[in-house]
Structures are given as structure tokens and as C-alpha cells.
């Protein structure tokens, strides 16, 4: 966090420190605070290549917010919708970015959209993603066997 602060002091109009602040806050479970920083980073980003990853990371955040939201079904649905929009934008910019497909698979699973989750798992694997946890694949298979 200290390094991101230093970077921000040097250039408060650079997207990178905001993105970094957001990522640190996500790891601390402070999703609402992280959202402010990631949204600010999205406003400032001027690098199309990095925007792919930023959109994916922002999608991850909204998915985490959705999963955390147990009481308000409308808010949960809204967060899932925002997550999916961010993944869609990410893969439109770069359809070969495996992180977006992998996290989108987890989000689809979390939404109960198992066929979509498998489609995204397949795409991520085609792009070389091998980091799916055994527990995620086992849980997804328990809900719906992997299509052949």
C-alpha cells in the first residue's frame, strides 16, 4: 500500500495506484472501499492492453460483492450483472485473456449458471489456464457433469 501511495503522490491522475489500492483492499475483504478505487482506475486508464485486466479484476470484485450479498436479492442480482458486464467488456477487448474467462466461470457457477460456467472453463483451458482448483471443478461437476 505504501508503494501505491508513493506512486499516487507522484501522479494522482495515473490509473495504476488506484488499481493497486483496490487490489490490496480486496485482499483485506474491504470490497466496498475497493470498488471506489477500481471505478476511479477505470475512469483514468489509457492503456488498452491493461484495461483488459482491469475490467476483469473489476468483474471479480462485483462477483465477490454478489456472493457476499445474502439478504438483498435485487442487489445480489445487480452485482452479478455488473460482474458479467465487466467480463464481457474484457473479453471483447481481448478474447484470449484467460483470467477473465476463468473468473467468469467461477462467477457463472456462483450464479447457478452451470452450463455457462462449463463453457467458460473450457475456453479458459483452451487458452492455457490450468489454475482451476480441484474443489471448484468438483463442486461444479456435482451441480452438472462436465459436458463432453
Residue pairs with C-beta under 8 A, 6 or more apart in sequence:
1 20
1 21
1 24
3 20
4 16
4 17
4 20
4 21
4 24
5 17
7 14
7 16
7 17
7 20
8 14
8 17
8 18
8 21
11 17
13 44
14 44
15 40
15 41
15 42
15 43
15 44
15 45
15 46
15 47
15 50
15 54
16 41
18 37
18 38
18 40
18 41
18 44
19 37
19 38
19 41
19 54
19 57
21 34
21 37
22 34
22 35
22 36
22 37
22 38
22 41
22 57
22 61
23 34
23 57
25 31
25 33
25 34
25 37
26 34
26 60
26 61
26 64
31 61
31 64
31 65
31 68
32 65
34 61
35 61
35 62
35 65
38 54
38 57
38 58
38 61
39 58
41 54
42 51
42 54
42 55
42 58
45 51
45 54
48 93
49 94
51 93
52 90
52 93
52 94
52 97
52 100
53 90
53 97
53 99
55 86
55 87
55 89
55 90
55 93
55 100
56 86
56 87
56 90
56 97
56 99
56 100
56 103
58 86
59 82
59 83
59 84
59 85
59 86
59 87
59 90
59 100
59 103
59 104
59 107
60 83
60 103
60 107
61 83
62 79
62 80
62 82
62 83
62 86
63 79
63 80
63 83
63 103
63 106
63 107
63 110
65 79
66 76
66 77
66 79
66 80
66 83
66 107
66 110
66 111
67 110
69 75
69 76
69 79
70 76
80 107
80 110
80 111
83 107
84 104
84 107
87 100
87 101
87 103
87 104
87 107
90 97
90 100
91 97
91 100
91 101
91 104
94 100
96 127
97 127
98 124
98 127
98 128
98 129
99 129
101 120
101 121
101 123
101 124
101 127
101 129
102 120
102 121
102 124
102 129
102 131
102 132
104 120
105 117
105 118
105 120
105 121
105 124
105 132
105 140
106 117
106 136
108 114
108 116
108 117
108 120
109 117
109 136
109 139
109 140
109 143
112 143
114 140
114 143
114 144
115 144
115 147
117 140
117 144
118 140
118 144
118 146
118 147
121 132
121 137
121 140
121 146
124 132
125 132
140 146
